Amino acid sequence: MKALLFLSLFFGCTVFLSAQSDAVRAAWTTAKNLCNENQYTEAKSTLLAVYQEMPRPLCCFWLGTVYSIESKRDSAIFYFEKAIKNSRKPQLAALDHLIRENLRKLDFEKAYQLAWQALVDNPGNEVFLEEFKEVCLWSYFIKHMGFNKHYLTQTKLQKEYQSKTITEQALIIKNIRNKEGQYLHVGNRQYKGHHEIWKCRFNNSKEDIDIKFHLHNHKLDHQIELQHQLATKTYNNKEETLMVRLGALMALKPFDDKQALDLLAAPEEEVRSCLCSELTTANGKKVKKACLGDASEVVKAMCNNLALFKQK
């Protein structure tokens, strides 16, 4: 009798689990279809249901994206971390989003550590290289240039932005997202009165959008000169954090050969990495050779993977 009861229970459980699996698989298909159409908000409840049964990396990644769009930073960070932890393969997109969410949360130190480690693990990866430099730039501009931190924490497009330099404008543009989580492609720029207007489009859209920047000072040459003076002073201040000093350094680009060679003598491999990544075809062979022969394996590996150093 007990054996028959056990078999009945086992059979009942098997049927239940099979039905449950079918339901979860159907929900996952629905969620995937919605997310592939950038309908993340509509997919949220289904994704959460799937996550309870199947916390697969892609499900976690999409949940992180949902909470990122909703500006719920802690939840977004939780799910991007889960996407990375629950996968046997590197989840580079999740890591990139994780860095940005910590940055938007104003946890500069965590964002910096994640971005630098991502560069060490993926030398020459241009996405992580750009993210690392932007972490440093935001930290410098907010701390020393009076840059509005809400331009970082809030990703929704605003009617107008206050700015002093093109560097600030570029940082804002790269941080804007729409309700589908899409970023902006830049077309052209034009001046109109006291405004600089960037013509942009969200990716996968044909609609032009005007991003208006109210210029703090219409005398741009004077403003750039002031920026360079403060950036030089900040970079040379060894009591400042390396992250902020690197942000100041990035505000000083482009670098001529003399400046580049001086910076390549810096003891910090992070400084030399940033410098080498900012070289252009205008820089001489001596500087590029110095980058390729750097004492740091991180710097050398990065340079060997950058397009500039592969040109003959």
C-alpha positions, 0 to 999 in steps of 0.5 A, spaced: 500 500 500 505 504 501 509 502 495 502 504 491 502 511 495 509 512 493 508 511 486 502 515 486 505 521 489 512 520 485 507 520 478 503 526 481 510 530 482 513 528 475 506 531 472 506 537 476 514 538 474 513 537 467 507 542 467 511 547 471 517 546 466 512 547 460 509 553 463 516 556 465 518 555 458 512 558 455 513 564 459 521 564 457 519 564 450 514 570 451 519 574 455 525 573 450 520 575 444 518 582 448 526 583 450 528 582 443 523 588 441 526 592 446 519 592 450 523 591 457 518 594 461 512 589 458 517 583 460 518 585 467 513 581 470 514 575 466 522 575 467 521 575 474 517 569 474 522 566 469 527 568 474 524 564 480 525 557 476 530 559 471 535 564 473 539 564 467 544 569 465 540 572 459 534 573 464 538 576 469 541 581 464 534 583 461 532 584 468 538 588 470 536 592 463 529 593 466 531 596 473 536 600 469 531 603 465 527 604 471 533 608 475 533 603 480 540 602 481 541 597 486 536 592 483 540 593 476 546 592 480 544 585 483 541 582 476 547 584 472 552 581 478 547 575 477 548 574 470 555 574 471 555 569 477 550 565 473 554 564 467 560 559 465 562 564 460 564 571 460 558 576 460 562 582 458 555 586 456 553 585 463 560 587 466 559 593 462 552 595 464 554 593 471 560 598 471 555 604 468 550 602 474 555 603 479 557 610 476 550 612 475 549 610 483 555 615 484 559 609 487 566 612 483 570 607 487 567 601 485 566 603 478 573 604 477 575 598 480 570 594 476 573 598 469 580 597 471 579 590 472 575 589 466 581 592 462 586 588 465 582 581 463 580 584 456 586 588 454 585 593 448 577 592 449 575 599 446 568 598 450 571 597 457 577 602 455 572 608 454 568 606 460 574 606 464 576 613 462 569 616 463 569 613 470 575 618 471 572 624 467 565 624 471 569 623 477 574 629 476 568 634 472 563 633 478 569 634 484 573 640 480 569 643 475 562 643 478 559 639 473 551 637 475 551 630 478 544 629 476 546 629 468 549 622 470 544 619 475 538 621 471 539 618 464 532 621 461 533 626 455 532 633 458 530 639 454 536 643 456 543 642 459 548 647 462 555 646 459 562 649 459 566 644 454 565 639 449 568 634 454 562 635 458 557 635 452 560 628 450 559 625 457 552 627 457 550 624 450 553 618 452 549 617 458 542 618 455 537 613 454 530 612 452 525 608 455 527 602 451 534 603 454 537 605 447 543 610 446 544 616 442 548 616 435 551 623 434 550 626 427 552 634 427 553 640 431 551 647 430 551 653 434 545 657 435 545 664 439 548 661 446 546 654 445 550 648 441 545 643 438 547 636 437 543 632 432 542 625 434 538 619 433 537 613 438 539 607 435 534 603 431 530 610 430 530 614 424 527 620 428 532 626 429 533 629 436 536 636 438 540 636 444 540 643 447 546 645 451 546 652 454 554 654 453 556 657 460 561 661 456 561 663 449 568 664 449 570 657 448 577 658 447 578 662 454 574 656 457 578 651 454 584 654 457 581 655 464 579 647 463 587 646 461 589 650 467 585 646 472 586 639 469 594 640 469 594 643 477 589 637 479 593 631 475 600 634 478 596 634 485 599 627 488 594 627 494 588 627 489 586 620 488 589 617 481 582 616 479 580 623 479 587 625 476 586 620 470 580 624 469 584 631 469 589 627 464 583 626 459 581 633 459 588 635 457 588 631 451 590 631 445 598 630 447 604 631 443 610 627 443 614 631 448 607 630 453 607 623 451 614 621 453 613 625 459 607 621 461 610 615 459 615 616 465 609 616 470 610 610 475 602 608 475 601 603 469 594 606 469 596 613 467 601 610 461 595 605 459 590 612 458 596 615 455 597 610 450 590 609 448 590 616 446 595 616 441 593 618 434 597 618 427 600 625 429 604 622 434 611 619 432 614 612 432 618 613 438 612 614 442 608 608 439 615 604 440 615 606 448 608 604 449 609 597 445 615 596 450 612 598 456 614 595 463 607 593 464 604 587 461 597 590 461 600 596 457 603 592 452 597 587 451 593 593 451 597 596 445 598 590 441 590 589 441 589 597 439 588 598 431 593 604 431 599 600 433 597 595 428 598 600 422 604 599 418 
